[in-house]
Amino acid sequence: MKDDHDRNQKIISAYIAFVITIFIAVAFKSQEFSNATWIIGLAAFSLPSLVAYLFLDYIIRVKQGRKTSAARGLAIALGFIPSLMAIILTIATFSVLAAVGFAAVTVFWVLFIDIVVYKGSKSKESKL
């Protein structure tokens, strides 16, 4: 469980740094972004939940030894959904087509990963 937590911590920490970078970049160049208020608002809304996820992941996986938790799921949803919307709006400032493509590919991979996890949990013999 500690290895899972360490891997998750690195990934989420890098993602938090990325969201903060978008937040700062848009804040400094807000006149150039048509959706700057929305981008900054969504990024700011997501950051506390992303940080809460880091703490919850440590407490639940390492301290309590559990693999799953509704609290972790809530924190990650409240962190990722608004931050992904902020990223999509940032991309849309430059190209609507790229923003739609980014959103579509993101949804595809989230669903695909979910299917792989589900199938893998049902059968070790799954080739998916």
N, CA and C of each residue as an Amber inpcrd file, in Angstrom:
protein
   384
   0.8280000  -1.1970000   0.0000000   0.0000000   0.0000000   0.0000000
   0.8720000   1.2610000   0.0000000   1.9970000   1.1930000   0.6790000
   2.8890000   2.3490000   0.7450000   3.4100000   2.6970000  -0.6420000
   3.7340000   1.6830000  -1.4440000   4.2160000   1.9270000  -2.8160000
   3.1320000   2.5840000  -3.6660000   1.8830000   2.1090000  -3.5220000
   0.7620000   2.7190000  -4.2430000   0.6080000   4.1790000  -3.8530000
   0.7060000   4.4340000  -2.5510000   0.5710000   5.8160000  -2.0790000
   1.7020000   6.6820000  -2.6250000   2.9280000   6.1760000  -2.5780000
   4.0710000   6.9630000  -3.0690000   3.9110000   7.3100000  -4.5490000
   3.4610000   6.3290000  -5.3450000   3.2370000   6.5780000  -6.7760000
   2.1260000   7.6060000  -6.9710000   1.0150000   7.4380000  -6.2600000
  -0.0980000   8.3910000  -6.3610000   0.3250000   9.7840000  -5.9250000
   1.1050000   9.8610000  -4.8610000   1.5490000  11.1610000  -4.3590000
   2.3780000  11.9040000  -5.4070000   3.2580000  11.2090000  -6.0840000
   4.0730000  11.8470000  -7.1230000   3.2130000  12.3320000  -8.2890000
   2.2800000  11.4840000  -8.7170000   1.4250000  11.8490000  -9.8520000
   0.5260000  13.0280000  -9.5060000  -0.1380000  12.9710000  -8.3630000
  -1.0560000  14.0470000  -7.9670000  -0.2860000  15.3270000  -7.6730000
   0.8900000  15.2170000  -7.0640000   1.6990000  16.4140000  -6.7930000
   2.1100000  17.1010000  -8.0870000   2.4930000  16.3250000  -9.0930000
   2.8420000  16.9040000 -10.3960000   1.6220000  17.5640000 -11.0280000
   0.4640000  16.9260000 -10.9060000  -0.7670000  17.4980000 -11.4680000
  -1.1320000  18.7950000 -10.7440000  -0.9770000  18.8280000  -9.4220000
  -1.2450000  20.0490000  -8.6570000  -0.3190000  21.1670000  -9.1370000
   0.9450000  20.8540000  -9.3310000   1.8950000  21.8590000  -9.8270000
   1.4690000  22.3700000 -11.2020000   0.9780000  21.4890000 -12.0570000
   0.4990000  21.8800000 -13.3800000  -0.7010000  22.8100000 -13.2770000
  -1.6590000  22.4830000 -12.4130000  -2.8450000  23.3270000 -12.2320000
  -2.4480000  24.6940000 -11.6770000  -1.5300000  24.7120000 -10.7340000
  -1.0490000  25.9900000 -10.1810000  -0.3620000  26.8100000 -11.2690000
   0.3960000  26.1570000 -12.1390000   1.0660000  26.8530000 -13.2450000
   0.0430000  27.5020000 -14.1760000  -1.0140000  26.7760000 -14.5030000
  -2.0810000  27.3510000 -15.3340000  -2.7200000  28.5310000 -14.6220000
  -3.0090000  28.3630000 -13.3430000  -3.6110000  29.4180000 -12.5230000
  -2.7600000  30.6930000 -12.5830000  -1.4700000  30.5600000 -12.3510000
  -0.5710000  31.7210000 -12.3330000  -0.4370000  32.3290000 -13.7340000
  -0.2630000  31.4840000 -14.7430000  -0.1080000  31.9910000 -16.1070000
  -1.3370000  32.7750000 -16.5480000  -2.5120000  32.2450000 -16.2880000
  -3.7430000  32.9290000 -16.6870000  -3.9390000  34.1990000 -15.8600000
  -3.5930000  34.1440000 -14.5780000  -3.7280000  35.3330000 -13.7290000
  -2.8490000  36.4770000 -14.2330000  -1.6220000  36.1630000 -14.6380000
  -0.7170000  37.1980000 -15.1180000  -1.0830000  37.7260000 -16.5040000
  -1.7060000  36.8980000 -17.2970000  -2.0790000  37.2950000 -18.6620000
  -3.5960000  37.3040000 -18.8390000  -4.3230000  37.6590000 -17.8030000
  -5.7870000  37.5440000 -17.8220000  -6.4410000  38.3720000 -18.9260000
  -5.8180000  39.4670000 -19.3520000  -6.3950000  40.2810000 -20.4230000
  -6.3890000  39.5510000 -21.7610000  -5.4980000  38.5750000 -21.8940000
  -5.3640000  37.8380000 -23.1510000  -6.2450000  36.5910000 -23.2060000
  -6.8740000  36.2420000 -22.0900000  -7.7090000  35.0450000 -22.0290000
  -9.1660000  35.4580000 -21.8960000  -9.9730000  35.0390000 -22.8580000
 -11.3900000  35.4320000 -22.8370000 -12.1390000  34.8070000 -21.6700000
 -11.7050000  33.6630000 -21.2040000 -12.3700000  32.9660000 -20.1090000
 -11.5450000  32.9840000 -18.8320000 -10.7350000  34.0090000 -18.6340000
  -9.8110000  34.0400000 -17.5000000 -10.5150000  33.8830000 -16.1620000
 -11.6570000  34.5240000 -15.9740000 -12.3710000  34.4330000 -14.7000000
 -12.7930000  32.9910000 -14.4250000 -13.3070000  32.3200000 -15.4440000
 -13.7250000  30.9300000 -15.2790000 -12.5310000  30.0130000 -15.0410000
 -11.4660000  30.2150000 -15.7810000 -10.2800000  29.3670000 -15.6430000
  -9.7040000  29.4830000 -14.2430000  -9.5200000  30.7170000 -13.7780000
  -8.9650000  30.9310000 -12.4480000  -9.9100000  30.3930000 -11.3790000
 -11.1990000  30.6220000 -11.5440000 -12.1770000  30.1340000 -10.5770000
 -12.1930000  28.6150000 -10.4780000 -12.2000000  27.9390000 -11.6200000
 -12.2100000  26.4740000 -11.6140000 -10.9140000  25.8930000 -11.0470000
  -9.7900000  26.4920000 -11.4110000  -8.5080000  26.0190000 -10.8790000
  -8.4450000  26.2310000  -9.3660000  -8.8840000  27.4000000  -8.9150000
  -8.8670000  27.6880000  -7.4740000  -9.8100000  26.7460000  -6.7210000
 -10.9540000  26.4500000  -7.3030000 -11.9210000  25.5440000  -6.6730000
 -11.3460000  24.1310000  -6.5410000 -10.5710000  23.7100000  -7.5250000
 -10.0710000  22.3300000  -7.5340000  -8.8900000  22.1000000  -6.5940000
  -8.0810000  23.1060000  -6.3580000  -6.8390000  22.9080000  -5.6000000
  -7.0370000  22.3600000  -4.1820000  -7.9600000  22.8860000  -3.3710000
  -8.1210000  22.3040000  -2.0240000  -8.4970000  20.8210000  -2.0570000
  -9.3170000  20.4230000  -3.0080000  -9.7130000  19.0160000  -3.1040000
  -8.5450000  18.1350000  -3.5420000  -7.7130000  18.6360000  -4.4330000
  -6.5400000  17.8690000  -4.8530000  -5.5630000  17.6810000  -3.6930000
  -5.3610000  18.7200000  -2.9080000  -4.4830000  18.6160000  -1.7360000
  -5.1230000  17.6900000  -0.6960000  -6.4380000  17.8060000  -0.5030000
  -7.1320000  16.9220000   0.4400000  -6.9660000  15.4620000   0.0190000
  -6.9920000  15.2180000  -1.2830000  -6.7980000  13.8450000  -1.7650000
  -5.4470000  13.2940000  -1.3210000  -4.4030000  14.1150000  -1.3960000
  -3.0810000  13.6590000  -0.9470000  -3.1140000  13.2250000   0.5090000
  -3.7220000  14.0240000   1.3650000  -3.8040000  13.6810000   2.7850000
  -4.6660000  12.4410000   3.0100000  -5.8250000  12.4000000   2.3520000
  -6.7170000  11.2510000   2.5130000  -6.0660000   9.9640000   2.0100000
  -5.3560000  10.0590000   0.8980000  -4.6950000   8.8750000   0.3590000
  -3.6870000   8.3170000   1.3590000  -2.9220000   9.1870000   1.9880000
  -1.9410000   8.7400000   2.9850000  -2.6450000   8.1150000   4.1920000
  -3.6430000   8.7970000   4.7050000  -4.3390000   8.3030000   5.8940000
  -5.0220000   6.9690000   5.6120000  -5.7330000   6.8930000   4.4920000
  -6.5290000   5.7020000   4.1960000  -5.6520000   4.5300000   3.7600000
  -4.6970000   4.7590000   2.8680000  -3.8740000   3.6490000   2.3660000
  -2.7800000   3.2370000   3.3350000  -2.0490000   4.2170000   3.8760000
  -0.8790000   3.8900000   4.6850000  -1.2640000   3.6700000   6.1510000
  -1.9470000   4.6200000   6.7360000  -2.2730000   4.5270000   8.1690000
  -3.3450000   3.4710000   8.4550000  -4.4170000   3.4750000   7.6270000
  -5.5280000   2.5610000   7.8830000  -5.4260000   1.2570000   7.1060000
  -4.5940000   1.2040000   6.0840000  -4.3970000  -0.0170000   5.3130000
  -5.5580000  -0.3960000   4.4040000  -6.4000000   0.5710000   4.0450000
  -7.5340000   0.2960000   3.1470000  -7.1790000   0.7100000   1.7330000
  -7.7630000   0.0120000   0.7540000  -7.5080000   0.3430000  -0.6510000
  -8.4950000   1.3610000  -1.1990000  -9.7420000   1.3000000  -0.7580000
 -10.7680000   2.1660000  -1.3310000 -11.4150000   3.0330000  -0.2540000
 -11.9910000   4.1330000  -0.7140000 -12.6650000   5.0450000   0.2030000
 -13.5230000   6.0150000  -0.5960000 -14.7510000   6.2100000  -0.1470000
 -15.6390000   7.1820000  -0.7940000 -15.1010000   8.5970000  -0.6180000
 -14.4530000   8.8680000   0.5040000 -13.9000000  10.2050000   0.7500000
 -12.8070000  10.5310000  -0.2590000 -11.9570000   9.5610000  -0.5550000
 -10.9240000   9.7740000  -1.5810000 -11.5590000  10.0020000  -2.9410000
 -12.5950000   9.2330000  -3.2480000 -13.3010000   9.4010000  -4.5190000
 -13.9200000  10.7720000  -4.6570000 -14.5230000  11.2590000  -3.5780000
 -15.1190000  12.5980000  -3.5950000 -14.0520000  13.6650000  -3.7980000
 -12.9510000  13.5500000  -3.0730000 -11.8720000  14.5420000  -3.1900000
 -11.2940000  14.5640000  -4.5970000 -11.1000000  13.3870000  -5.1750000
 -10.5100000  13.3480000  -6.5130000 -11.4840000  13.8840000  -7.5530000
 -12.7780000  13.6030000  -7.3860000 -13.7760000  14.1360000  -8.3280000
 -13.8650000  15.6510000  -8.2300000 -13.9050000  16.1760000  -7.0120000
 -13.9800000  17.6360000  -6.8240000 -12.6730000  18.3290000  -7.2030000
 -11.5930000  17.5720000  -7.2910000 -10.3230000  18.1320000  -7.7210000
 -10.1220000  18.0510000  -9.2210000 -10.4000000  16.8890000  -9.7940000
 -10.1100000  16.6910000 -11.2130000 -11.1270000  17.3160000 -12.1480000
 -12.3900000  17.1970000 -11.8600000 -13.3980000  17.6990000 -12.8020000
 -13.2520000  19.1980000 -13.0380000 -13.2170000  20.0390000 -11.9940000
 -13.0540000  21.4800000 -12.2650000 -11.6950000  21.8250000 -12.8890000
 -10.6400000  21.1360000 -12.4730000  -9.3270000  21.4600000 -13.0430000
  -9.2540000  21.0510000 -14.5120000  -9.8620000  19.9290000 -14.8690000
  -9.9010000  19.5490000 -16.2860000 -10.7230000  20.5450000 -17.0900000
 -11.7960000  21.0490000 -16.5090000 -12.5810000  22.0830000 -17.1950000
 -11.7360000  23.3430000 -17.3940000 -10.9260000  23.7010000 -16.4000000
 -10.0460000  24.8720000 -16.5300000  -9.0220000  24.6550000 -17.6440000
  -8.4790000  23.4460000 -17.7210000  -7.5140000  23.1330000 -18.7790000
  -8.1830000  23.2150000 -20.1440000  -9.3800000  22.6640000 -20.2520000
 -10.1140000  22.7060000 -21.5270000 -10.4030000  24.1450000 -21.9370000
 -10.8170000  24.9890000 -20.9930000 -11.0720000  26.4070000 -21.3110000
  -9.7880000  27.1250000 -21.7160000  -8.6740000  26.7650000 -21.0830000
  -7.3950000  27.3720000 -21.4570000  -7.0270000  26.9900000 -22.8860000
  -7.1780000  25.7190000 -23.2180000  -6.8910000  25.2630000 -24.5840000
  -7.8430000  25.9290000 -25.5670000  -9.1260000  26.0650000 -25.1850000
 -10.1360000  26.6560000 -26.0760000  -9.8260000  28.1090000 -26.4020000
  -9.0850000  28.7850000 -25.5450000  -8.6860000  30.1650000 -25.8230000
  -7.8710000  30.2250000 -27.1110000  -7.1350000  29.1680000 -27.3880000
  -6.2790000  29.1310000 -28.5640000  -6.8880000  28.3440000 -29.7180000
  -7.6080000  27.2570000 -29.3870000  -8.1950000  26.4210000 -30.4380000
  -9.3710000  25.6220000 -29.8660000 -10.5520000  25.8910000 -30.3870000
 -11.7430000  25.1550000 -29.9450000 -11.6320000  23.6960000 -30.3640000
 -11.1270000  23.4520000 -31.5520000 -10.9660000  22.0870000 -32.0320000
 -10.0260000  21.2930000 -31.1120000  -8.9260000  21.8980000 -30.7160000
  -7.9820000  21.2310000 -29.8130000  -8.6310000  20.9630000 -28.4550000
  -9.4360000  21.9050000 -27.9830000 -10.1170000  21.7240000 -26.7010000
 -11.1120000  20.5710000 -26.7550000 -11.8710000  20.4800000 -27.8360000
 -12.8250000  19.3860000 -28.0120000 -12.0670000  18.0540000 -28.1140000
 -10.9760000  18.0490000 -28.8550000 -10.1670000  16.8390000 -28.9790000
  -9.5900000  16.4090000 -27.6430000  -9.0730000  17.3630000 -26.8840000
  -8.5250000  17.0660000 -25.5610000  -9.6010000  16.4750000 -24.6570000
 -10.7790000  17.0850000 -24.6570000 -11.8820000  16.5950000 -23.8240000
 -12.2940000  15.1840000 -24.2380000 -12.4060000  14.9460000 -25.5350000
 -12.8250000  13.6290000 -26.0250000 -11.8010000  12.5500000 -25.6650000
 -10.5330000  12.8340000 -25.8680000  -9.4900000  11.8550000 -25.5630000
  -9.4090000  11.6080000 -24.0570000  -9.5840000  12.6510000 -23.2610000
  -9.5770000  12.4920000 -21.8040000 -10.7190000  11.5870000 -21.3530000
 -11.9150000  11.8350000 -21.8580000 -13.0660000  10.9890000 -21.5110000
 -12.8170000   9.5470000 -21.9590000 -12.2870000   9.3670000 -23.1610000
 -11.9770000   8.0210000 -23.6550000 -11.0600000   7.2860000 -22.6860000
  -9.9440000   7.9240000 -22.3030000  -8.9780000   7.2350000 -21.4480000
  -9.5050000   7.0010000 -20.0400000 -10.2840000   7.9150000 -19.5140000
 -10.8790000   7.6870000 -18.1860000 -11.7900000   6.4590000 -18.2350000
 -12.6390000   6.3860000 -19.2470000 -13.5320000   5.2360000 -19.3800000
 -12.7520000   3.9480000 -19.6530000 -11.7520000   4.0170000 -20.5070000
 -10.9510000   2.8380000 -20.8260000 -10.2310000   2.3120000 -19.5870000
  -9.6250000   3.1980000 -18.8340000  -8.9260000   2.7890000 -17.6080000
  -9.9130000   2.1780000 -16.6240000 -11.1010000   2.7720000 -16.5200000
 -12.1250000   2.2260000 -15.6380000 -12.5050000   0.8120000 -16.0530000
 -12.6570000   0.5670000 -17.3480000 -13.0010000  -0.7650000 -17.8480000
 -11.8690000  -1.7530000 -17.5600000 -10.6260000  -1.3370000 -17.7840000
  -9.4780000  -2.2030000 -17.5270000  -9.4240000  -2.5770000 -16.0440000
  -9.6280000  -1.6020000 -15.1800000  -9.6100000  -1.8740000 -13.7430000
 -10.7350000  -2.8320000 -13.3680000 -11.9290000  -2.5930000 -13.9040000
 -13.0740000  -3.4520000 -13.6020000 -12.8400000  -4.8820000 -14.1010000
 -12.4280000  -5.0240000 -15.3540000 -12.1940000  -6.3550000 -15.9230000
 -11.0540000  -7.0660000 -15.1960000  -9.9980000  -6.3220000 -14.8860000
  -8.8570000  -6.9080000 -14.1780000  -9.2050000  -7.3610000 -12.7780000
 -10.1440000  -6.6760000 -12.1490000 -10.5390000  -7.0830000 -10.7950000
 -11.4160000  -8.3300000 -10.8180000 -12.0490000  -8.6060000 -11.9640000
 -12.9260000  -9.7790000 -12.0900000 -12.1620000 -11.0360000 -12.4870000
 -11.0890000 -10.8580000 -13.2660000 -10.3580000 -12.0310000 -13.7540000
  -8.8880000 -11.6760000 -13.9550000  -8.0380000 -12.4700000 -13.3700000
  -6.5860000 -12.2890000 -13.5510000  -6.1600000 -12.6930000 -14.9630000
  -7.0180000 -13.4270000 -15.6490000  -6.7210000 -13.9130000 -16.9970000
  -7.1320000 -12.9260000 -18.0930000  -7.7130000 -11.7850000 -17.7210000
  -8.1780000 -10.8020000 -18.6860000  -7.0230000 -10.2890000 -19.5310000
  -7.2350000 -10.1930000 -20.8230000  -6.1960000  -9.6960000 -21.7370000
  -6.4310000  -8.2460000 -22.1210000  -7.4060000  -7.6120000 -21.5310000
  -7.7310000  -6.2230000 -21.8510000  -6.7190000  -5.2810000 -21.2850000
